[in-house]
Amino acid sequence: MRAPLGRIVGARSGDKGGNANIGVWARTDAQWHWLHSYLTIDRLRDLLPETRRHTVTRHTLPHLRALNFVIEGILQDGVSASTRFDPQGKALGEWLRARQADIPESLL
């Protein structure tokens, strides 16, 4: 079923200088297994096109049912120098949760 990714995942994001972090987690084991296989770096780039020009690193935290993405340089030289509307990257997690995804109905 086509639905916002946020129907089954939580997210939190923020900055470290010019880099942004997006933490994404699932509530159940079934949702985690789907999330782990679905949300690759390439898929993140498709869902958030503004990340395409940046180096992205994915960290897997299976005991937390979570993924963490570090997007290098997306905030330019950091909050005081960034020309982005969201200079601290606080909205990136919610922006990701708003993206539409094909989610198995059994997970909704």
N, CA, C and O atoms as a GROMACS GRO file, in nm:
protein
  432
    1MET      N    1   0.084  -0.117   0.000
    1MET     CA    2   0.000   0.000   0.000
    1MET      C    3   0.090   0.124   0.000
    1MET      O    4   0.188   0.131   0.074
    2ARG      N    5   0.055   0.220  -0.081
    2ARG     CA    6   0.130   0.347  -0.087
    2ARG      C    7   0.088   0.431   0.033
    2ARG      O    8  -0.030   0.463   0.049
    3ALA      N    9   0.184   0.468   0.116
    3ALA     CA   10   0.156   0.544   0.237
    3ALA      C   11   0.281   0.620   0.280
    3ALA      O   12   0.391   0.587   0.236
    4PRO      N   13   0.265   0.722   0.364
    4PRO     CA   14   0.383   0.791   0.415
    4PRO      C   15   0.468   0.695   0.498
    4PRO      O   16   0.415   0.616   0.576
    5LEU      N   17   0.596   0.703   0.482
    5LEU     CA   18   0.689   0.618   0.556
    5LEU      C   19   0.667   0.634   0.707
    5LEU      O   20   0.688   0.539   0.784
    6GLY      N   21   0.625   0.751   0.749
    6GLY     CA   22   0.600   0.778   0.890
    6GLY      C   23   0.486   0.699   0.950
    6GLY      O   24   0.469   0.701   1.072
    7ARG      N   25   0.408   0.630   0.869
    7ARG     CA   26   0.302   0.543   0.925
    7ARG      C   27   0.362   0.431   1.007
    7ARG      O   28   0.297   0.380   1.099
    8ILE      N   29   0.486   0.389   0.974
    8ILE     CA   30   0.544   0.276   1.048
    8ILE      C   31   0.680   0.305   1.110
    8ILE      O   32   0.736   0.218   1.177
    9VAL      N   33   0.736   0.424   1.088
    9VAL     CA   34   0.867   0.454   1.148
    9VAL      C   35   0.865   0.589   1.219
    9VAL      O   36   0.791   0.680   1.182
   10GLY      N   37   0.948   0.599   1.320
   10GLY     CA   38   0.976   0.726   1.384
   10GLY      C   39   1.107   0.779   1.332
   10GLY      O   40   1.185   0.705   1.271
   11ALA      N   41   1.133   0.906   1.355
   11ALA     CA   42   1.259   0.965   1.308
   11ALA      C   43   1.295   1.085   1.394
   11ALA      O   44   1.209   1.152   1.453
   12ARG      N   45   1.422   1.109   1.400
   12ARG     CA   46   1.475   1.228   1.467
   12ARG      C   47   1.598   1.271   1.390
   12ARG      O   48   1.677   1.187   1.346
   13SER      N   49   1.616   1.400   1.375
   13SER     CA   50   1.732   1.447   1.299
   13SER      C   51   1.791   1.571   1.364
   13SER      O   52   1.727   1.637   1.446
   14GLY      N   53   1.914   1.600   1.325
   14GLY     CA   54   1.983   1.717   1.377
   14GLY      C   55   2.117   1.734   1.310
   14GLY      O   56   2.147   1.669   1.210
   15ASP      N   57   2.198   1.824   1.366
   15ASP     CA   58   2.323   1.861   1.299
   15ASP      C   59   2.444   1.836   1.386
   15ASP      O   60   2.435   1.831   1.509
   16LYS      N   61   2.555   1.822   1.321
   16LYS     CA   62   2.689   1.826   1.380
   16LYS      C   63   2.773   1.906   1.281
   16LYS      O   64   2.828   1.851   1.186
   17GLY      N   65   2.781   2.035   1.305
   17GLY     CA   66   2.851   2.122   1.210
   17GLY      C   67   2.775   2.125   1.079
   17GLY      O   68   2.655   2.154   1.076
   18GLY      N   69   2.844   2.096   0.970
   18GLY     CA   70   2.781   2.096   0.838
   18GLY      C   71   2.714   1.965   0.802
   18GLY      O   72   2.652   1.955   0.696
   19ASN      N   73   2.724   1.866   0.889
   19ASN     CA   74   2.665   1.735   0.861
   19ASN      C   75   2.531   1.721   0.932
   19ASN      O   76   2.508   1.782   1.036
   20ALA      N   77   2.443   1.640   0.874
   20ALA     CA   78   2.314   1.610   0.937
   20ALA      C   79   2.306   1.461   0.965
   20ALA      O   80   2.360   1.379   0.891
   21ASN      N   81   2.238   1.429   1.074
   21ASN     CA   82   2.208   1.290   1.110
   21ASN      C   83   2.057   1.271   1.103
   21ASN      O   84   1.980   1.357   1.144
   22ILE      N   85   2.016   1.156   1.050
   22ILE     CA   86   1.876   1.117   1.055
   22ILE      C   87   1.870   0.978   1.117
   22ILE      O   88   1.923   0.882   1.061
   23GLY      N   89   1.807   0.968   1.232
   23GLY     CA   90   1.783   0.840   1.296
   23GLY      C   91   1.641   0.796   1.264
   23GLY      O   92   1.547   0.874   1.278
   24VAL      N   93   1.626   0.670   1.221
   24VAL     CA   94   1.495   0.616   1.184
   24VAL      C   95   1.478   0.484   1.257
   24VAL      O   96   1.571   0.403   1.258
   25TRP      N   97   1.362   0.460   1.318
   25TRP     CA   98   1.341   0.336   1.391
   25TRP      C   99   1.202   0.280   1.367
   25TRP      O  100   1.108   0.352   1.334
   26ALA      N  101   1.192   0.149   1.386
   26ALA     CA  102   1.065   0.077   1.370
   26ALA      C  103   1.018   0.030   1.508
   26ALA      O  104   1.097   0.014   1.600
   27ARG      N  105   0.888   0.009   1.518
   27ARG     CA  106   0.831  -0.033   1.646
   27ARG      C  107   0.829  -0.184   1.666
   27ARG      O  108   0.838  -0.232   1.779
   28THR      N  109   0.818  -0.258   1.557
   28THR     CA  110   0.807  -0.404   1.567
   28THR      C  111   0.920  -0.471   1.490
   28THR      O  112   0.985  -0.408   1.407
   29ASP      N  113   0.943  -0.599   1.519
   29ASP     CA  114   1.046  -0.673   1.447
   29ASP      C  115   1.013  -0.683   1.298
   29ASP      O  116   1.102  -0.671   1.215
   30ALA      N  117   0.887  -0.705   1.265
   30ALA     CA  118   0.848  -0.717   1.124
   30ALA      C  119   0.873  -0.586   1.050
   30ALA      O  120   0.925  -0.586   0.939
   31GLN      N  121   0.836  -0.474   1.112
   31GLN     CA  122   0.862  -0.344   1.050
   31GLN      C  123   1.013  -0.320   1.036
   31GLN      O  124   1.058  -0.264   0.936
   32TRP      N  125   1.090  -0.362   1.136
   32TRP     CA  126   1.235  -0.346   1.131
   32TRP      C  127   1.296  -0.422   1.014
   32TRP      O  128   1.379  -0.368   0.942
   33HIS      N  129   1.255  -0.546   0.994
   33HIS     CA  130   1.311  -0.625   0.885
   33HIS      C  131   1.281  -0.561   0.750
   33HIS      O  132   1.367  -0.558   0.661
   34TRP      N  133   1.161  -0.509   0.735
   34TRP     CA  134   1.126  -0.440   0.611
   34TRP      C  135   1.208  -0.311   0.597
   34TRP      O  136   1.265  -0.285   0.492
   35LEU      N  137   1.214  -0.231   0.705
   35LEU     CA  138   1.288  -0.104   0.702
   35LEU      C  139   1.435  -0.126   0.668
   35LEU      O  140   1.491  -0.054   0.586
   36HIS      N  141   1.496  -0.225   0.730
   36HIS     CA  142   1.638  -0.254   0.708
   36HIS      C  143   1.667  -0.285   0.562
   36HIS      O  144   1.769  -0.241   0.509
   37SER      N  145   1.579  -0.360   0.498
   37SER     CA  146   1.603  -0.394   0.357
   37SER      C  147   1.558  -0.281   0.264
   37SER      O  148   1.616  -0.263   0.157
   38TYR      N  149   1.457  -0.206   0.301
   38TYR     CA  150   1.400  -0.103   0.215
   38TYR      C  151   1.485   0.025   0.213
   38TYR      O  152   1.516   0.077   0.106
   39LEU      N  153   1.522   0.074   0.330
   39LEU     CA  154   1.583   0.207   0.338
   39LEU      C  155   1.735   0.200   0.326
   39LEU      O  156   1.809   0.212   0.424
   40THR      N  157   1.778   0.181   0.203
   40THR     CA  158   1.920   0.180   0.169
   40THR      C  159   1.966   0.325   0.145
   40THR      O  160   1.884   0.417   0.145
   41ILE      N  161   2.093   0.343   0.125
   41ILE     CA  162   2.143   0.477   0.090
   41ILE      C  163   2.083   0.523  -0.043
   41ILE      O  164   2.043   0.639  -0.056
   42ASP      N  165   2.076   0.434  -0.140
   42ASP     CA  166   2.017   0.473  -0.269
   42ASP      C  167   1.871   0.513  -0.254
   42ASP      O  168   1.826   0.609  -0.317
   43ARG      N  169   1.795   0.439  -0.171
   43ARG     CA  170   1.654   0.473  -0.151
   43ARG      C  171   1.642   0.607  -0.079
   43ARG      O  172   1.554   0.687  -0.111
   44LEU      N  173   1.729   0.632   0.020
   44LEU     CA  174   1.727   0.761   0.088
   44LEU      C  175   1.750   0.874  -0.012
   44LEU      O  176   1.683   0.977  -0.007
   45ARG      N  177   1.843   0.853  -0.104
   45ARG     CA  178   1.870   0.954  -0.208
   45ARG      C  179   1.749   0.976  -0.297
   45ARG      O  180   1.723   1.089  -0.339
   46ASP      N  181   1.673   0.869  -0.326
   46ASP     CA  182   1.551   0.884  -0.405
   46ASP      C  183   1.443   0.960  -0.328
   46ASP      O  184   1.374   1.045  -0.384
   47LEU      N  185   1.430   0.930  -0.198
   47LEU     CA  186   1.327   0.993  -0.116
   47LEU      C  187   1.362   1.137  -0.081
   47LEU      O  188   1.273   1.222  -0.069
   48LEU      N  189   1.490   1.165  -0.064
   48LEU     CA  190   1.538   1.299  -0.030
   48LEU      C  191   1.641   1.342  -0.134
   48LEU      O  192   1.761   1.334  -0.110
   49PRO      N  193   1.594   1.388  -0.250
   49PRO     CA  194   1.686   1.420  -0.360
   49PRO      C  195   1.797   1.519  -0.324
   49PRO      O  196   1.902   1.519  -0.387
   50GLU      N  197   1.774   1.603  -0.225
   50GLU     CA  198   1.877   1.700  -0.186
   50GLU      C  199   2.001   1.634  -0.127
   50GLU      O  200   2.102   1.701  -0.108
   51THR      N  201   1.994   1.505  -0.097
   51THR     CA  202   2.110   1.432  -0.043
   51THR      C  203   2.199   1.375  -0.153
   51THR      O  204   2.309   1.328  -0.124
   52ARG      N  205   2.156   1.378  -0.277
   52ARG     CA  206   2.227   1.310  -0.386
   52ARG      C  207   2.369   1.358  -0.407
   52ARG      O  208   2.454   1.278  -0.447
   53ARG      N  209   2.398   1.483  -0.383
   53ARG     CA  210   2.533   1.537  -0.406
   53ARG      C  211   2.625   1.519  -0.287
   53ARG      O  212   2.740   1.564  -0.289
   54HIS      N  213   2.576   1.453  -0.182
   54HIS     CA  214   2.652   1.443  -0.058
   54HIS      C  215   2.689   1.298  -0.027
   54HIS      O  216   2.620   1.205  -0.067
   55THR      N  217   2.799   1.282   0.044
   55THR     CA  218   2.837   1.150   0.094
   55THR      C  219   2.741   1.112   0.206
   55THR      O  220   2.720   1.189   0.299
   56VAL      N  221   2.682   0.993   0.195
   56VAL     CA  222   2.588   0.944   0.296
   56VAL      C  223   2.642   0.812   0.351
   56VAL      O  224   2.681   0.723   0.276
   57THR      N  225   2.644   0.802   0.483
   57THR     CA  226   2.686   0.679   0.551
   57THR      C  227   2.567   0.626   0.630
   57THR      O  228   2.498   0.702   0.698
   58ARG      N  229   2.543   0.496   0.619
   58ARG     CA  230   2.433   0.432   0.692
   58ARG      C  231   2.490   0.344   0.803
   58ARG      O  232   2.580   0.263   0.780
   59HIS      N  233   2.437   0.362   0.922
   59HIS     CA  234   2.474   0.280   1.038
   59HIS      C  235   2.352   0.200   1.079
   59HIS      O  236   2.242   0.254   1.091
   60THR      N  237   2.371   0.070   1.102
   60THR     CA  238   2.262  -0.018   1.141
   60THR      C  239   2.271  -0.047   1.291
   60THR      O  240   2.377  -0.082   1.342
   61LEU      N  241   2.159  -0.030   1.360
   61LEU     CA  242   2.151  -0.054   1.504
   61LEU      C  243   2.038  -0.154   1.529
   61LEU      O  244   1.929  -0.115   1.573
   62PRO      N  245   2.063  -0.282   1.502
   62PRO     CA  246   1.955  -0.381   1.504
   62PRO      C  247   1.888  -0.400   1.640
   62PRO      O  248   1.768  -0.426   1.646
   63HIS      N  249   1.962  -0.388   1.749
   63HIS     CA  250   1.900  -0.407   1.880
   63HIS      C  251   1.804  -0.294   1.916
   63HIS      O  252   1.720  -0.308   2.005
   64LEU      N  253   1.817  -0.182   1.846
   64LEU     CA  254   1.725  -0.069   1.864
   64LEU      C  255   1.622  -0.063   1.752
   64LEU      O  256   1.534   0.024   1.752
   65ARG      N  257   1.632  -0.157   1.656
   65ARG     CA  258   1.548  -0.156   1.535
   65ARG      C  259   1.562  -0.021   1.463
   65ARG      O  260   1.463   0.039   1.422
   66ALA      N  261   1.686   0.025   1.450
   66ALA     CA  262   1.709   0.160   1.399
   66ALA      C  263   1.819   0.165   1.295
   66ALA      O  264   1.908   0.080   1.289
   67LEU      N  265   1.811   0.269   1.214
   67LEU     CA  266   1.915   0.306   1.118
   67LEU      C  267   1.953   0.450   1.146
   67LEU      O  268   1.868   0.530   1.187
   68ASN      N  269   2.078   0.483   1.125
   68ASN     CA  270   2.122   0.622   1.135
   68ASN      C  271   2.196   0.657   1.006
   68ASN      O  272   2.284   0.584   0.962
   69PHE      N  273   2.158   0.768   0.948
   69PHE     CA  274   2.222   0.816   0.826
   69PHE      C  275   2.295   0.945   0.858
   69PHE      O  276   2.239   1.035   0.922
   70VAL      N  277   2.420   0.954   0.815
   70VAL     CA  278   2.499   1.077   0.827
   70VAL      C  279   2.514   1.132   0.686
   70VAL      O  280   2.564   1.064   0.597
   71ILE      N  281   2.470   1.256   0.667
   71ILE     CA  282   2.476   1.322   0.536
   71ILE      C  283   2.579   1.434   0.548
   71ILE      O  284   2.554   1.537   0.610
   72GLU      N  285   2.694   1.411   0.487
   72GLU     CA  286   2.805   1.505   0.501
   72GLU      C  287   2.785   1.630   0.417
   72GLU      O  288   2.755   1.623   0.298
   73GLY      N  289   2.803   1.746   0.481
   73GLY     CA  290   2.804   1.873   0.410
   73GLY      C  291   2.670   1.928   0.367
   73GLY      O  292   2.666   2.034   0.305
   74ILE      N  293   2.560   1.861   0.399
   74ILE     CA  294   2.429   1.911   0.353
   74ILE      C  295   2.394   2.045   0.417
   74ILE      O  296   2.316   2.122   0.362
   75LEU      N  297   2.454   2.074   0.534
   75LEU     CA  298   2.429   2.201   0.603
   75LEU      C  299   2.542   2.301   0.579
   75LEU      O  300   2.560   2.396   0.655
   76GLN      N  301   2.615   2.277   0.472
   76GLN     CA  302   2.727   2.362   0.431
   76GLN      C  303   2.829   2.374   0.544
   76GLN      O  304   2.882   2.272   0.589
   77ASP      N  305   2.858   2.494   0.592
   77ASP     CA  306   2.958   2.512   0.696
   77ASP      C  307   2.897   2.515   0.836
   77ASP      O  308   2.964   2.556   0.931
   78GLY      N  309   2.773   2.473   0.850
   78GLY     CA  310   2.709   2.470   0.981
   78GLY      C  311   2.600   2.574   0.996
   78GLY      O  312   2.577   2.655   0.907
   79VAL      N  313   2.534   2.570   1.111
   79VAL     CA  314   2.414   2.651   1.132
   79VAL      C  315   2.433   2.800   1.106
   79VAL      O  316   2.345   2.862   1.048
   80SER      N  317   2.542   2.856   1.146
   80SER     CA  318   2.560   3.001   1.129
   80SER      C  319   2.595   3.041   0.987
   80SER      O  320   2.589   3.159   0.952
   81ALA      N  321   2.632   2.943   0.903
   81ALA     CA  322   2.672   2.974   0.766
   81ALA      C  323   2.579   2.910   0.662
   81ALA      O  324   2.593   2.938   0.543
   82SER      N  325   2.487   2.827   0.704
   82SER     CA  326   2.402   2.753   0.610
   82SER      C  327   2.295   2.843   0.550
   82SER      O  328   2.234   2.925   0.618
   83THR      N  329   2.273   2.826   0.420
   83THR     CA  330   2.166   2.901   0.352
   83THR      C  331   2.039   2.818   0.339
   83THR      O  332   1.942   2.863   0.279
   84ARG      N  333   2.039   2.697   0.396
   84ARG     CA  334   1.920   2.611   0.392
   84ARG      C  335   1.811   2.670   0.481
   84ARG      O  336   1.839   2.738   0.580
   85PHE      N  337   1.687   2.642   0.445
   85PHE     CA  338   1.572   2.684   0.526
   85PHE      C  339   1.579   2.621   0.665
   85PHE      O  340   1.537   2.682   0.764
   86ASP      N  341   1.631   2.500   0.672
   86ASP     CA  342   1.643   2.424   0.797
   86ASP      C  343   1.792   2.409   0.830
   86ASP      O  344   1.848   2.301   0.809
   87PRO      N  345   1.860   2.514   0.879
   87PRO     CA  346   2.006   2.511   0.893
   87PRO      C  347   2.057   2.412   0.997
   87PRO      O  348   2.176   2.381   0.997
   88GLN      N  349   1.971   2.361   1.086
   88GLN     CA  350   2.015   2.263   1.185
   88GLN      C  351   1.973   2.121   1.149
   88GLN      O  352   2.002   2.027   1.223
   89GLY      N  353   1.905   2.102   1.038
   89GLY     CA  354   1.863   1.969   0.995
   89GLY      C  355   1.754   1.909   1.080
   89GLY      O  356   1.731   1.788   1.074
   90LYS      N  357   1.684   1.989   1.160
   90LYS     CA  358   1.582   1.936   1.251
   90LYS      C  359   1.461   1.881   1.178
   90LYS      O  360   1.392   1.794   1.232
   91ALA      N  361   1.433   1.928   1.059
   91ALA     CA  362   1.314   1.884   0.986
   91ALA      C  363   1.340   1.766   0.892
   91ALA      O  364   1.245   1.710   0.837
   92LEU      N  365   1.465   1.727   0.873
   92LEU     CA  366   1.495   1.620   0.777
   92LEU      C  367   1.425   1.489   0.812
   92LEU      O  368   1.378   1.420   0.722
   93GLY      N  369   1.419   1.454   0.939
   93GLY     CA  370   1.353   1.330   0.980
   93GLY      C  371   1.205   1.332   0.945
   93GLY      O  372   1.151   1.232   0.896
   94GLU      N  373   1.138   1.444   0.972
   94GLU     CA  374   0.995   1.453   0.940
   94GLU      C  375   0.973   1.460   0.788
   94GLU      O  376   0.873   1.409   0.738
   95TRP      N  377   1.065   1.522   0.716
   95TRP     CA  378   1.059   1.526   0.571
   95TRP      C  379   1.066   1.384   0.515
   95TRP      O  380   0.992   1.348   0.424
   96LEU      N  381   1.156   1.302   0.572
   96LEU     CA  382   1.168   1.162   0.531
   96LEU      C  383   1.041   1.085   0.565
   96LEU      O  384   0.993   1.007   0.483
   97ARG      N  385   0.987   1.105   0.685
   97ARG     CA  386   0.864   1.034   0.726
   97ARG      C  387   0.745   1.070   0.638
   97ARG      O  388   0.652   0.991   0.626
   98ALA      N  389   0.747   1.188   0.576
   98ALA     CA  390   0.637   1.232   0.490
   98ALA      C  391   0.643   1.172   0.350
   98ALA      O  392   0.544   1.176   0.277
   99ARG      N  393   0.758   1.115   0.312
   99ARG     CA  394   0.775   1.060   0.178
   99ARG      C  395   0.688   0.935   0.163
   99ARG      O  396   0.674   0.856   0.256
  100GLN      N  397   0.631   0.918   0.046
  100GLN     CA  398   0.546   0.803   0.015
  100GLN      C  399   0.632   0.680  -0.016
  100GLN      O  400   0.734   0.689  -0.083
  101ALA      N  401   0.587   0.566   0.035
  101ALA     CA  402   0.658   0.439   0.013
  101ALA      C  403   0.555   0.329  -0.010
  101ALA      O  404   0.441   0.339   0.035
  102ASP      N  405   0.597   0.224  -0.079
  102ASP     CA  406   0.513   0.105  -0.095
  102ASP      C  407   0.539   0.016   0.025
  102ASP      O  408   0.642  -0.052   0.032
  103ILE      N  409   0.446   0.017   0.120
  103ILE     CA  410   0.461  -0.055   0.246
  103ILE      C  411   0.368  -0.175   0.246
  103ILE      O  412   0.250  -0.160   0.214
  104PRO      N  413   0.417  -0.294   0.282
  104PRO     CA  414   0.327  -0.409   0.291
  104PRO      C  415   0.210  -0.379   0.387
  104PRO      O  416   0.232  -0.329   0.497
  105GLU      N  417   0.090  -0.411   0.346
  105GLU     CA  418  -0.028  -0.383   0.429
  105GLU      C  419  -0.019  -0.449   0.566
  105GLU      O  420  -0.073  -0.397   0.663
  106SER      N  421   0.047  -0.564   0.573
  106SER     CA  422   0.059  -0.634   0.701
  106SER      C  423   0.138  -0.554   0.804
  106SER      O  424   0.129  -0.582   0.924
  107LEU      N  425   0.214  -0.455   0.762
  107LEU     CA  426   0.295  -0.375   0.853
  107LEU      C  427   0.222  -0.249   0.901
  107LEU      O  428   0.265  -0.184   0.996
  108LEU      N  429   0.113  -0.216   0.835
  108LEU     CA  430   0.040  -0.092   0.869
  108LEU      C  431  -0.053  -0.112   0.986
  108LEU      O  432  -0.121  -0.018   1.028
   0.00000   0.00000   0.00000
